[in-house]
Amino acid sequence: MTRLPKRPGASSFVAAAIAAATLLAGCAPLIVGGAVVGAMVATDRRTSGSQVDDEVIELKAKGRMGEAFPDDNVRINTTSYNRMVLLTGEVPSEADKTTAEQVVARIDNVLSVVNELSVGPPNTFGERTKAAFITTKVKASLVDAKDLFANSIKVVTHRGVVYLMGRVTEREATRAAEIARGVSGVAKVVRVFEILTESELANTAPRSLAKPASAP
């Protein structure tokens, strides 16, 4: 008798769906006993809906920028966090800079646009590699800090300027900027944070995540 392949059960589909969602959220899943757990999702202060919106905004922005700027002398990076969009990269003119902002602003669910595009030739591969290295060092320094939740802060670097995004309190914003400024190669730090009050943070995150790790 021919044995048909065993169909995956509902739990398998759920696990796969969670894994896909976790990857979309930008972190690798941790698989324990067949269950998929987003190890860092717990410290993301965005709602799951906001996380999905941010992914969609970035995908749409990439496609629309390609349509608006088919030339190779334009390089635009779009980073969305809680529907706030940061534009970094290079465009040939101020008119192109304005156009890029308008293109992104028309995307569904975009609440605001921070336009940090530079006017000039695209960065070289070496410059982009240096920026990526600085980003890695800043992220590592934030992780080492005992009084911050590093996964609640997104780091973007362009031409030595470090942009910090996230939903943080004023204390956390000040501390994160201080840490970033101390990293070698950082010329300037720009805060692109959404500032929360301590009470807002307490209502946003689980109680265990709403206080510094060093607190009792």
MDTraj code that builds the backbone (N, CA, C; nanometers):
import mdtraj as md
import numpy as np

residues = "MET THR ARG LEU PRO LYS ARG PRO GLY ALA SER SER PHE VAL ALA ALA ALA ILE ALA ALA ALA THR LEU LEU ALA GLY CYS ALA PRO LEU ILE VAL GLY GLY ALA VAL VAL GLY ALA MET VAL ALA THR ASP ARG ARG THR SER GLY SER GLN VAL ASP ASP GLU VAL ILE GLU LEU LYS ALA LYS GLY ARG MET GLY GLU ALA PHE PRO ASP ASP ASN VAL ARG ILE ASN THR THR SER TYR ASN ARG MET VAL LEU LEU THR GLY GLU VAL PRO SER GLU ALA ASP LYS THR THR ALA GLU GLN VAL VAL ALA ARG ILE ASP ASN VAL LEU SER VAL VAL ASN GLU LEU SER VAL GLY PRO PRO ASN THR PHE GLY GLU ARG THR LYS ALA ALA PHE ILE THR THR LYS VAL LYS ALA SER LEU VAL ASP ALA LYS ASP LEU PHE ALA ASN SER ILE LYS VAL VAL THR HIS ARG GLY VAL VAL TYR LEU MET GLY ARG VAL THR GLU ARG GLU ALA THR ARG ALA ALA GLU ILE ALA ARG GLY VAL SER GLY VAL ALA LYS VAL VAL ARG VAL PHE GLU ILE LEU THR GLU SER GLU LEU ALA ASN THR ALA PRO ARG SER LEU ALA LYS PRO ALA SER ALA PRO".split()
xyz = np.array([
    [0.0856, -0.1198, 0.0000],
    [0.0000, 0.0000, 0.0000],
    [0.0884, 0.1237, 0.0000],
    [0.0551, 0.2197, -0.0822],
    [0.1329, 0.3430, -0.0906],
    [0.1005, 0.4329, 0.0277],
    [0.2028, 0.4788, 0.0988],
    [0.1820, 0.5661, 0.2151],
    [0.1934, 0.7112, 0.1717],
    [0.0868, 0.7857, 0.1957],
    [0.0883, 0.9262, 0.1595],
    [0.1760, 1.0043, 0.2558],
    [0.2416, 1.1107, 0.2067],
    [0.3232, 1.1929, 0.2966],
    [0.2373, 1.2508, 0.4071],
    [0.2921, 1.2557, 0.5259],
    [0.2189, 1.3105, 0.6395],
    [0.2051, 1.4611, 0.6256],
    [0.0811, 1.5086, 0.6382],
    [0.0562, 1.6516, 0.6275],
    [0.0925, 1.7195, 0.7585],
    [0.1553, 1.8353, 0.7509],
    [0.1930, 1.9040, 0.8748],
    [0.0691, 1.9463, 0.9509],
    [0.0755, 1.9334, 1.0818],
    [-0.0369, 1.9710, 1.1655],
    [-0.0470, 2.1213, 1.1805],
    [-0.1533, 2.1633, 1.2493],
    [-0.1760, 2.3069, 1.2669],
    [-0.0622, 2.3734, 1.3407],
    [-0.0047, 2.2981, 1.4388],
    [0.1043, 2.3580, 1.5168],
    [0.2234, 2.3910, 1.4298],
    [0.2460, 2.3096, 1.3251],
    [0.3583, 2.3358, 1.2347],
    [0.3362, 2.4646, 1.1581],
    [0.2105, 2.4836, 1.1129],
    [0.1808, 2.6065, 1.0395],
    [0.1935, 2.7283, 1.1300],
    [0.1493, 2.7153, 1.2558],
    [0.1606, 2.8257, 1.3501],
    [0.3065, 2.8605, 1.3737],
    [0.3879, 2.7549, 1.3939],
    [0.5306, 2.7779, 1.4173],
    [0.5939, 2.8475, 1.2979],
    [0.5577, 2.8018, 1.1779],
    [0.6137, 2.8632, 1.0568],
    [0.5708, 3.0077, 1.0453],
    [0.4453, 3.0361, 1.0786],
    [0.3950, 3.1730, 1.0697],
    [0.4663, 3.2639, 1.1682],
    [0.4876, 3.2112, 1.2913],
    [0.5581, 3.2911, 1.3907],
    [0.7012, 3.3161, 1.3477],
    [0.7635, 3.2134, 1.2913],
    [0.9015, 3.2289, 1.2442],
    [0.9095, 3.3363, 1.1376],
    [0.8139, 3.3352, 1.0432],
    [0.8143, 3.4350, 0.9363],
    [0.7937, 3.5740, 0.9928],
    [0.7005, 3.5869, 1.0884],
    [0.6756, 3.7169, 1.1493],
    [0.7969, 3.7668, 1.2248],
    [0.8657, 3.6738, 1.2922],
    [0.9843, 3.7108, 1.3675],
    [1.0939, 3.7604, 1.2758],
    [1.1114, 3.6920, 1.1622],
    [1.2130, 3.7341, 1.0671],
    [1.1789, 3.8702, 1.0094],
    [1.0502, 3.8953, 0.9836],
    [1.0092, 4.0257, 0.9343],
    [1.0394, 4.1343, 1.0353],
    [1.0283, 4.0996, 1.1618],
    [1.0543, 4.1977, 1.2666],
    [1.2024, 4.2264, 1.2820],
    [1.2869, 4.1497, 1.2109],
    [1.4290, 4.1790, 1.2069],
    [1.5124, 4.1047, 1.3081],
    [1.4622, 3.9933, 1.3634],
    [1.5449, 3.9163, 1.4559],
    [1.5246, 3.7684, 1.4301],
    [1.6285, 3.6931, 1.4552],
    [1.6227, 3.5494, 1.4273],
    [1.5411, 3.4790, 1.5336],
    [1.4604, 3.3783, 1.4955],
    [1.3795, 3.3078, 1.5942],
    [1.4616, 3.2075, 1.6728],
    [1.4199, 3.1851, 1.7966],
    [1.4797, 3.0828, 1.8801],
    [1.3821, 2.9657, 1.8843],
    [1.4272, 2.8464, 1.8436],
    [1.3402, 2.7296, 1.8364],
    [1.3709, 2.6376, 1.9535],
    [1.2711, 2.6174, 2.0391],
    [1.2885, 2.5323, 2.1565],
    [1.1747, 2.4317, 2.1599],
    [1.2085, 2.3016, 2.1497],
    [1.1061, 2.1989, 2.1580],
    [0.9974, 2.2120, 2.0545],
    [1.0332, 2.2598, 1.9349],
    [0.9352, 2.2739, 1.8287],
    [0.8607, 2.4053, 1.8322],
    [0.8788, 2.4858, 1.9371],
    [0.8121, 2.6153, 1.9455],
    [0.9086, 2.7232, 1.9016],
    [0.8578, 2.8245, 1.8334],
    [0.9414, 2.9330, 1.7853],
    [0.9185, 3.0544, 1.8728],
    [1.0268, 3.1067, 1.9267],
    [1.0150, 3.2195, 2.0176],
    [1.1025, 3.3324, 1.9663],
    [1.0470, 3.4498, 1.9478],
    [1.1265, 3.5661, 1.9096],
    [1.1987, 3.6168, 2.0325],
    [1.3267, 3.5850, 2.0428],
    [1.4002, 3.6129, 2.1667],
    [1.4062, 3.7610, 2.1998],
    [1.4023, 3.8464, 2.0967],
    [1.4165, 3.9886, 2.1238],
    [1.2867, 4.0662, 2.0998],
    [1.1829, 3.9998, 2.0506],
    [1.0583, 4.0688, 2.0212],
    [0.9978, 4.1290, 2.1466],
    [1.0227, 4.0642, 2.2602],
    [0.9626, 4.1100, 2.3860],
    [1.0037, 4.2513, 2.4215],
    [1.1212, 4.2964, 2.3755],
    [1.1667, 4.4302, 2.4091],
    [1.1370, 4.5311, 2.2996],
    [1.0663, 4.4914, 2.1948],
    [1.0269, 4.5856, 2.0907],
    [0.9018, 4.6586, 2.1384],
    [0.9119, 4.7880, 2.1520],
    [0.8025, 4.8660, 2.2093],
    [0.6971, 4.9062, 2.1075],
    [0.7147, 4.8657, 1.9847],
    [0.6101, 4.8879, 1.8846],
    [0.5045, 4.7783, 1.8971],
    [0.3835, 4.8092, 1.8560],
    [0.2830, 4.7041, 1.8469],
    [0.3172, 4.6150, 1.7286],
    [0.2602, 4.4951, 1.7246],
    [0.2854, 4.4061, 1.6115],
    [0.2356, 4.4704, 1.4825],
    [0.1258, 4.5462, 1.4911],
    [0.0753, 4.6151, 1.3723],
    [0.1727, 4.7191, 1.3213],
    [0.2364, 4.7920, 1.4124],
    [0.3350, 4.8925, 1.3732],
    [0.4570, 4.8276, 1.3097],
    [0.4982, 4.7131, 1.3639],
    [0.6133, 4.6434, 1.3079],
    [0.5862, 4.6005, 1.1631],
    [0.4660, 4.5484, 1.1412],
    [0.4294, 4.5080, 1.0047],
    [0.4223, 4.6296, 0.9138],
    [0.3611, 4.7383, 0.9631],
    [0.3516, 4.8608, 0.8828],
    [0.4901, 4.9111, 0.8440],
    [0.5843, 4.9063, 0.9377],
    [0.7200, 4.9539, 0.9086],
    [0.7848, 4.8717, 0.7976],
    [0.7665, 4.7400, 0.8019],
    [0.8220, 4.6552, 0.6964],
    [0.7595, 4.6881, 0.5613],
    [0.6280, 4.7072, 0.5601],
    [0.5574, 4.7375, 0.4356],
    [0.5995, 4.8743, 0.3823],
    [0.6118, 4.9721, 0.4709],
    [0.6543, 5.1056, 0.4299],
    [0.7916, 5.1006, 0.3636],
    [0.8845, 5.0278, 0.4238],
    [1.0193, 5.0195, 0.3664],
    [1.0190, 4.9498, 0.2305],
    [0.9390, 4.8446, 0.2168],
    [0.9310, 4.7742, 0.0888],
    [0.8698, 4.8627, -0.0197],
    [0.7611, 4.9318, 0.0149],
    [0.6968, 5.0203, -0.0822],
    [0.7886, 5.1362, -0.1202],
    [0.8591, 5.1904, -0.0214],
    [0.9493, 5.3023, -0.0479],
    [1.0599, 5.2615, -0.1448],
    [1.1138, 5.1413, -0.1258],
    [1.2196, 5.0937, -0.2146],
    [1.1707, 5.0849, -0.3582],
    [1.0493, 5.0320, -0.3759],
    [0.9944, 5.0195, -0.5105],
    [0.9649, 5.1537, -0.5734],
    [0.9075, 5.2429, -0.4963],
    [0.8704, 5.3732, -0.5515],
    [0.9911, 5.4623, -0.5771],
    [1.0939, 5.4481, -0.4956],
    [1.2171, 5.5232, -0.5210],
    [1.2816, 5.4759, -0.6508],
    [1.2741, 5.3447, -0.6755],
    [1.3286, 5.2916, -0.7997],
    [1.2568, 5.3459, -0.9205],
    [1.1262, 5.3670, -0.9081],
    [1.0480, 5.4238, -1.0184],
    [1.0768, 5.5726, -1.0358],
    [1.0908, 5.6446, -0.9252],
    [1.1123, 5.7894, -0.9311],
    [1.2550, 5.8257, -0.9712],
    [1.3503, 5.7385, -0.9343],
    [1.4919, 5.7663, -0.9620],
    [1.5574, 5.6445, -1.0256],
    [1.5384, 5.6238, -1.1557],
    [1.5956, 5.5055, -1.2218],
    [1.7465, 5.5134, -1.2433],
    [1.8050, 5.6327, -1.2235],
    [1.9483, 5.6491, -1.2485],
    [2.0325, 5.5878, -1.1369],
    [2.1554, 5.5516, -1.1708],
    [2.2457, 5.4893, -1.0744],
    [2.3095, 5.5899, -0.9791],
    [2.2943, 5.7200, -1.0071],
    [2.3608, 5.8201, -0.9234],
    [2.2748, 5.8619, -0.8042],
    [2.1718, 5.7837, -0.7739],
    [2.0858, 5.8089, -0.6586],
    [2.0900, 5.6866, -0.5668],
    [2.1165, 5.7071, -0.4401],
    [2.1121, 5.5977, -0.3432],
    [2.0351, 5.6459, -0.2205],
    [1.9173, 5.5908, -0.2010],
    [1.8307, 5.6347, -0.0919],
    [1.7984, 5.5164, -0.0012],
    [1.8249, 5.5338, 0.1264],
    [1.7923, 5.4319, 0.2250],
    [1.6721, 5.4789, 0.3072],
    [1.5743, 5.3918, 0.3210],
    [1.4523, 5.4250, 0.3953],
    [1.4441, 5.3386, 0.5199],
    [1.4354, 5.4022, 0.6353],
    [1.4216, 5.3307, 0.7620],
    [1.2953, 5.3794, 0.8304],
    [1.2040, 5.2871, 0.8570],
    [1.0781, 5.3232, 0.9231],
    [1.0729, 5.2623, 1.0624],
    [1.0359, 5.3448, 1.1610],
    [1.0188, 5.2956, 1.2971],
    [0.8938, 5.3595, 1.3554],
    [0.7977, 5.2749, 1.3855],
    [0.6682, 5.3208, 1.4367],
    [0.6054, 5.4238, 1.3425],
    [0.6233, 5.3973, 1.2137],
    [0.5649, 5.4762, 1.1042],
    [0.6307, 5.6133, 1.0875],
    [0.7421, 5.6354, 1.1556],
    [0.8249, 5.7540, 1.1317],
    [0.9374, 5.7120, 1.0391],
    [0.9539, 5.7830, 0.9266],
    [1.0476, 5.7404, 0.8232],
    [1.1701, 5.8318, 0.8198],
    [1.2870, 5.7687, 0.8225],
    [1.4142, 5.8400, 0.8096],
    [1.4719, 5.8123, 0.6720],
    [1.5072, 5.9182, 0.5999],
    [1.5708, 5.9045, 0.4687],
    [1.7179, 5.9417, 0.4789],
    [1.8056, 5.8514, 0.4392],
    [1.9486, 5.8787, 0.4326],
    [2.0007, 5.8338, 0.2970],
    [2.1155, 5.8862, 0.2592],
    [2.1718, 5.8507, 0.1290],
    [2.2083, 5.9756, 0.0509],
    [2.2182, 5.9615, -0.0797],
    [2.2636, 6.0715, -0.1637],
    [2.1759, 6.0882, -0.2869],
    [2.1481, 6.2139, -0.3213],
    [2.0743, 6.2482, -0.4439],
    [2.1481, 6.3617, -0.5130],
    [2.1278, 6.3789, -0.6460],
    [2.2038, 6.4799, -0.7197],
    [2.1667, 6.6248, -0.6894],
    [2.0417, 6.6512, -0.6466],
    [1.9990, 6.7902, -0.6311],
    [1.9000, 6.8069, -0.5166],
    [1.8792, 6.9328, -0.4779],
    [1.7805, 6.9634, -0.3752],
    [1.6403, 6.9259, -0.4219],
    [1.6156, 6.9430, -0.5537],
    [1.4848, 6.9059, -0.6082],
    [1.4599, 6.7562, -0.5906],
    [1.5636, 6.6757, -0.6134],
    [1.5502, 6.5310, -0.5944],
    [1.5267, 6.4971, -0.4478],
    [1.5903, 6.5716, -0.3597],
    [1.5724, 6.5503, -0.2165],
    [1.4272, 6.5744, -0.1766],
    [1.3699, 6.6819, -0.2311],
    [1.2296, 6.7137, -0.2036],
    [1.1377, 6.6080, -0.2622],
    [1.1681, 6.5648, -0.3848],
    [1.0862, 6.4624, -0.4500],
    [1.0845, 6.3337, -0.3693],
    [1.2008, 6.2931, -0.3209],
    [1.2096, 6.1695, -0.2420],
    [1.1215, 6.1781, -0.1181],
    [1.1238, 6.2900, -0.0511],
    [1.0405, 6.3075, 0.0685],
    [0.8920, 6.2997, 0.0336],
    [0.8547, 6.3619, -0.0774],
    [0.7148, 6.3596, -0.1190],
    [0.6691, 6.2190, -0.1558],
    [0.7567, 6.1426, -0.2199],
    [0.7239, 6.0052, -0.2579],
    [0.6935, 5.9211, -0.1339],
    [0.7780, 5.9344, -0.0337],
    [0.7595, 5.8561, 0.0888],
    [0.6380, 5.9031, 0.1675],
    [0.6176, 6.0330, 0.1733],
    [0.5062, 6.0874, 0.2508],
    [0.3710, 6.0389, 0.1996],
    [0.3646, 5.9998, 0.0713],
    [0.2378, 5.9545, 0.0134],
    [0.2086, 5.8065, 0.0410],
    [0.3032, 5.7361, 0.0992],
    [0.2823, 5.5941, 0.1291],
    [0.1859, 5.5811, 0.2470],
    [0.0947, 5.4870, 0.2370],
    [-0.0040, 5.4649, 0.3424],
    [0.0641, 5.4416, 0.4781],
    [0.0084, 5.5008, 0.5824],
    [0.0478, 5.4828, 0.7225],
    [0.1745, 5.5571, 0.7632],
    [0.2362, 5.6310, 0.6703],
    [0.3521, 5.7112, 0.7087],
    [0.3037, 5.8333, 0.7867],
    [0.3533, 5.8488, 0.9096],
    [0.3105, 5.9598, 0.9944],
    [0.3995, 6.0825, 0.9788],
    [0.5294, 6.0611, 0.9582],
    [0.6221, 6.1732, 0.9421],
    [0.7464, 6.1275, 0.8681],
    [0.8167, 6.2233, 0.8081],
    [0.9383, 6.1938, 0.7329],
    [1.0506, 6.2837, 0.7824],
    [1.1633, 6.2238, 0.8171],
    [1.2834, 6.2982, 0.8545],
    [1.3808, 6.2856, 0.7378],
    [1.3985, 6.3937, 0.6648],
    [1.4760, 6.3905, 0.5406],
    [1.6210, 6.4305, 0.5670],
    [1.7105, 6.3317, 0.5736],
    [1.8526, 6.3559, 0.5969],
    [1.9360, 6.3195, 0.4742],
    [1.8756, 6.3258, 0.3569],
    [1.9483, 6.2965, 0.2333],
    [2.0560, 6.4011, 0.2080],
    [2.1704, 6.3569, 0.1568],
    [2.2792, 6.4472, 0.1190],
    [2.2729, 6.4744, -0.0307],
    [2.3073, 6.5946, -0.0689],
    [2.3122, 6.6293, -0.2111],
    [2.4554, 6.6131, -0.2589],
    [2.4762, 6.5211, -0.3523],
    [2.6101, 6.4943, -0.4019],
    [2.6203, 6.3543, -0.4584],
    [2.7391, 6.3130, -0.4961],
    [2.7578, 6.1785, -0.5535],
    [2.7367, 6.0706, -0.4495],
    [2.6991, 5.9510, -0.4936],
    [2.6778, 5.8398, -0.3996],
    [2.8058, 5.8047, -0.3238],
    [2.7904, 5.7593, -0.2024],
    [2.9054, 5.7137, -0.1240],
    [2.9741, 5.5971, -0.1932],
    [3.1034, 5.5882, -0.1716],
    [3.1793, 5.4771, -0.2263],
    [3.1523, 5.3516, -0.1431],
    [3.1932, 5.2382, -0.1956],
    [3.1783, 5.1128, -0.1215],
    [3.2527, 5.1204, 0.0112],
    [3.3703, 5.1795, 0.0092],
    [3.4489, 5.1920, 0.1318],
    [3.3779, 5.2767, 0.2363],
    [3.3145, 5.3847, 0.1926],
    [3.2418, 5.4711, 0.2859],
    [3.1209, 5.3991, 0.3452],
    [3.0535, 5.3211, 0.2621],
    [2.9373, 5.2464, 0.3112],
    [2.9807, 5.1372, 0.4087],
    [3.0949, 5.0753, 0.3800],
    [3.1482, 4.9727, 0.4705],
    [3.1850, 5.0335, 0.6052],
    [3.2447, 5.1513, 0.6019],
    [3.2814, 5.2207, 0.7257],
    [3.1563, 5.2540, 0.8072],
    [3.0504, 5.3003, 0.7389],
    [2.9253, 5.3340, 0.8080],
    [2.8640, 5.2100, 0.8732],
    [2.8691, 5.0980, 0.8021],
    [2.8144, 4.9727, 0.8570],
    [2.8937, 4.9294, 0.9800],
    [3.0244, 4.9498, 0.9764],
    [3.1095, 4.9123, 1.0897],
    [3.0777, 4.9985, 1.2118],
    [3.0564, 5.1285, 1.1881],
    [3.0217, 5.2188, 1.2985],
    [2.8880, 5.1779, 1.3590],
    [2.7918, 5.1443, 1.2734],
    [2.6611, 5.1002, 1.3223],
    [2.6755, 4.9782, 1.4118],
    [2.7587, 4.8840, 1.3690],
    [2.7811, 4.7624, 1.4476],
    [2.8426, 4.7952, 1.5832],
    [2.9379, 4.8872, 1.5849],
    [3.0033, 4.9239, 1.7103],
    [2.9074, 4.9951, 1.8047],
    [2.8239, 5.0828, 1.7490],
    [2.7263, 5.1543, 1.8328],
    [2.6258, 5.0554, 1.8914],
    [2.5763, 4.9633, 1.8098],
    [2.4815, 4.8628, 1.8593],
    [2.5441, 4.7795, 1.9707],
    [2.6686, 4.7399, 1.9517],
    [2.7365, 4.6602, 2.0538],
    [2.7513, 4.7385, 2.1836],
    [2.7808, 4.8678, 2.1731],
    [2.7950, 4.9514, 2.2920],
    [2.6621, 4.9671, 2.3645],
    [2.5526, 4.9760, 2.2891],
    [2.4204, 4.9866, 2.3506],
    [2.3835, 4.8565, 2.4216],
    [2.4213, 4.7449, 2.3603],
    [2.3950, 4.6149, 2.4222],
    [2.4729, 4.6013, 2.5532],
    [2.5951, 4.6527, 2.5555],
    [2.6783, 4.6433, 2.6761],
    [2.6257, 4.7283, 2.7910],
    [2.5493, 4.8324, 2.7572],
    [2.4953, 4.9195, 2.8623],
    [2.3936, 4.8424, 2.9460],
    [2.4039, 4.8529, 3.0769],
    [2.3163, 4.7774, 3.1653],
    [2.1852, 4.8499, 3.1944],
    [2.1764, 4.9756, 3.1562],
    [2.0572, 5.0542, 3.1879],
    [1.9742, 5.0879, 3.0643],
    [1.9958, 5.0132, 2.9541],
    [1.9198, 5.0344, 2.8310],
    [1.8734, 4.9012, 2.7754],
    [1.7622, 4.9032, 2.7021],
    [1.7176, 4.7866, 2.6280],
    [1.7514, 4.8115, 2.4819],
    [1.8624, 4.7542, 2.4381],
    [1.9181, 4.7870, 2.3069],
    [1.8227, 4.7574, 2.1922],
    [1.7365, 4.6560, 2.2070],
    [1.6479, 4.6203, 2.0971],
    [1.5373, 4.7234, 2.0746],
    [1.5230, 4.8176, 2.1669],
    [1.4239, 4.9228, 2.1487],
    [1.4817, 5.0427, 2.0750],
    [1.6082, 5.0328, 2.0344],
    [1.6752, 5.1434, 1.9656],
    [1.7302, 5.0962, 1.8319],
    [1.6935, 5.1661, 1.7254],
    [1.7440, 5.1347, 1.5916],
    [1.8561, 5.2333, 1.5583],
    [1.9639, 5.1822, 1.5001],
    [2.0810, 5.2643, 1.4695],
    [2.1024, 5.2695, 1.3184],
    [2.1168, 5.3903, 1.2651],
    [2.1453, 5.4109, 1.1225],
    [2.2639, 5.5063, 1.1129],
    [2.3617, 5.4735, 1.0297],
    [2.4796, 5.5591, 1.0143],
    [2.4962, 5.6021, 0.8698],
    [2.5244, 5.7302, 0.8503],
    [2.5486, 5.7834, 0.7161],
    [2.6542, 5.8920, 0.7251],
    [2.7675, 5.8691, 0.6601],
    [2.8771, 5.9659, 0.6560],
    [2.9214, 6.0094, 0.7953],
    [2.9321, 5.9143, 0.8847],
    [2.9800, 5.9423, 1.0192],
    [2.8744, 5.9953, 1.1141],
    [2.7555, 6.0216, 1.0627],
    [2.6458, 6.0696, 1.1465],
    [2.5608, 5.9501, 1.1886],
    [2.5399, 5.9348, 1.3175],
    [2.4608, 5.8240, 1.3707],
    [2.3210, 5.8750, 1.4059],
    [2.2213, 5.8095, 1.3493],
    [2.0817, 5.8434, 1.3776],
    [2.0246, 5.7355, 1.4694],
    [1.9614, 5.7788, 1.5772],
    [1.9033, 5.6872, 1.6733],
    [1.7518, 5.6999, 1.6698],
    [1.6844, 5.5862, 1.6470],
    [1.5392, 5.5845, 1.6397],
    [1.4846, 5.4900, 1.7472],
    [1.3610, 5.5126, 1.7871],
    [1.2991, 5.4228, 1.8829],
    [1.1992, 5.4957, 1.9709],
    [1.1288, 5.4189, 2.0521],
    [1.0338, 5.4729, 2.1497],
    [1.1002, 5.4624, 2.2863],
    [1.1493, 5.5748, 2.3360],
    [1.2293, 5.5740, 2.4586],
    [1.1900, 5.6903, 2.5484],
    [1.2302, 5.6816, 2.6735],
    [1.2112, 5.7934, 2.7658],
    [1.3240, 5.8945, 2.7424],
    [1.3085, 6.0133, 2.7996],
    [1.4120, 6.1151, 2.7850],
    [1.5432, 6.0670, 2.8458],
    [1.5353, 5.9968, 2.9569],
    [1.6572, 5.9426, 3.0181],
    [1.7269, 5.8466, 2.9235],
    [1.6498, 5.7562, 2.8630],
    [1.7077, 5.6591, 2.7707],
    [1.7644, 5.7272, 2.6473],
    [1.6952, 5.8290, 2.5976],
    [1.7426, 5.9007, 2.4791],
    [1.8765, 5.9682, 2.5057],
    [1.8852, 6.0329, 2.6211],
    [2.0093, 6.1008, 2.6579],
    [2.1233, 6.0012, 2.6763],
    [2.0940, 5.8912, 2.7419],
    [2.1956, 5.7890, 2.7681],
    [2.2434, 5.7251, 2.6375],
    [2.1500, 5.6918, 2.5484],
    [2.1868, 5.6291, 2.4216],
    [2.2727, 5.7228, 2.3369],
    [2.2362, 5.8507, 2.3333],
    [2.3142, 5.9476, 2.2563],
    [2.4545, 5.9620, 2.3140],
    [2.4631, 5.9613, 2.4447],
    [2.5928, 5.9708, 2.5123],
    [2.6816, 5.8524, 2.4760],
    [2.6245, 5.7333, 2.4754],
    [2.7008, 5.6132, 2.4411],
    [2.7469, 5.6185, 2.2959],
    [2.6577, 5.6584, 2.2055],
    [2.6915, 5.6636, 2.0630],
    [2.8031, 5.7638, 2.0360],
    [2.7993, 5.8774, 2.1049],
    [2.9039, 5.9787, 2.0841],
    [3.0413, 5.9279, 2.1247],
    [3.0457, 5.8331, 2.2156],
    [3.1740, 5.7811, 2.2623],
    [3.2348, 5.6751, 2.1730],
    [3.1663, 5.6383, 2.0651],
    [3.2162, 5.5346, 1.9746],
    [3.3100, 5.5964, 1.8716],
    [3.4220, 5.5324, 1.8492],
    [3.5209, 5.5819, 1.7537],
    [3.4621, 5.5907, 1.6129],
    [3.4868, 5.7037, 1.5463],
    [3.4390, 5.7227, 1.4098],
    [3.3080, 5.7981, 1.3998],
    [3.2406, 5.8179, 1.5112],
    [3.1128, 5.8900, 1.5103],
    [3.1402, 6.0403, 1.5123],
    [3.0940, 6.1088, 1.4083],
    [3.1149, 6.2526, 1.3986],
    [3.0027, 6.3316, 1.4648],
    [2.8826, 6.2744, 1.4624],
    [2.7653, 6.3454, 1.5140],
    [2.6559, 6.2443, 1.5459],
    [2.5742, 6.2741, 1.6444],
    [2.4604, 6.1893, 1.6794],
    [2.3315, 6.2703, 1.6652],
    [2.2359, 6.2159, 1.5923],
    [2.1064, 6.2824, 1.5736],
    [1.9979, 6.1946, 1.6351],
    [1.9223, 6.2501, 1.7266],
    [1.8142, 6.1773, 1.7911],
    [1.6870, 6.1890, 1.7079],
    [1.6354, 6.0749, 1.6641],
    [1.5098, 6.0718, 1.5893],
    [1.4116, 5.9867, 1.6707],
    [1.4091, 6.0131, 1.7989],
    [1.3310, 5.9319, 1.8913],
    [1.1863, 5.9794, 1.9024],
    [1.1012, 5.8869, 1.9415],
    [0.9686, 5.9198, 1.9913],
    [0.9789, 5.9110, 2.1436],
    [0.9637, 6.0247, 2.2100],
    [0.9860, 6.0289, 2.3544],
    [0.8598, 5.9883, 2.4301],
    [0.8781, 5.8934, 2.5217],
    [0.7699, 5.8464, 2.6077],
    [0.7917, 5.8956, 2.7498],
    [0.6836, 5.9191, 2.8207],
    [0.6968, 5.9449, 2.9638],
    [0.7172, 5.8109, 3.0335],
    [0.7603, 5.8153, 3.1583],
    [0.7798, 5.6914, 3.2327],
    [0.6484, 5.6139, 3.2464],
    [0.5379, 5.6868, 3.2645],
    [0.4082, 5.6190, 3.2769],
    [0.3658, 5.5566, 3.1442],
    [0.3944, 5.6254, 3.0343],
    [0.3627, 5.5693, 2.9024],
    [0.4447, 5.4432, 2.8769],
    [0.5709, 5.4464, 2.9170],
    [0.6557, 5.3293, 2.9002],
    [0.6025, 5.2123, 2.9824],
    [0.5586, 5.2400, 3.1038],
    [0.5069, 5.1340, 3.1899],
    [0.3842, 5.0682, 3.1292],
    [0.3060, 5.1473, 3.0555],
    [0.1864, 5.0922, 2.9921],
    [0.2168, 5.0269, 2.8573],
    [0.3362, 5.0541, 2.8041],
    [0.3744, 5.0004, 2.6733],
    [0.4424, 4.8652, 2.6847],
    [0.5339, 4.8526, 2.7816],
    [0.6150, 4.7316, 2.7954],
    [0.5702, 4.6509, 2.9154],
    [0.6011, 4.5198, 2.9161],
    [0.5773, 4.4393, 3.0355],
    [0.6492, 4.5001, 3.1544],
    [0.5979, 4.4813, 3.2736],
    [0.6541, 4.5446, 3.3919],
    [0.8034, 4.5158, 3.4086],
    [0.8429, 4.3934, 3.3753],
    [0.9838, 4.3555, 3.3918],
    [1.0743, 4.4280, 3.2945],
    [1.0146, 4.4828, 3.1841],
    [1.0951, 4.5515, 3.0842],
    [1.0857, 4.7015, 3.0986],
    [0.9978, 4.7505, 3.1844],
    [0.9736, 4.8928, 3.1937],
    [1.0692, 4.9640, 3.2894],
    [1.1636, 4.8911, 3.3512],
    [1.2600, 4.9528, 3.4390],
    [1.4001, 4.9096, 3.3991],
    [1.5021, 4.9912, 3.4295],
    [1.6386, 4.9568, 3.3901],
    [1.6792, 4.8206, 3.4441],
    [1.7664, 4.7519, 3.3703],
    [1.8093, 4.6178, 3.4099],
    [1.8817, 4.6190, 3.5432],
    [1.9425, 4.7329, 3.5790],
    [2.0187, 4.7404, 3.7031],
    [1.9301, 4.7634, 3.8244],
    [1.7997, 4.7951, 3.7987],
    [1.7099, 4.8199, 3.9118],
    [1.6797, 4.6902, 3.9827],
    [1.6476, 4.6934, 4.1119],
    [1.6180, 4.5703, 4.1862],
    [1.4857, 4.5107, 4.1437],
])
top = md.Topology()
chain = top.add_chain()
for i, resn in enumerate(residues, 1):
    res = top.add_residue(resn, chain, resSeq=i)
    for name in ("N", "CA", "C"):
        top.add_atom(name, md.element.get_by_symbol(name[0]), res)
traj = md.Trajectory(xyz[None], top)
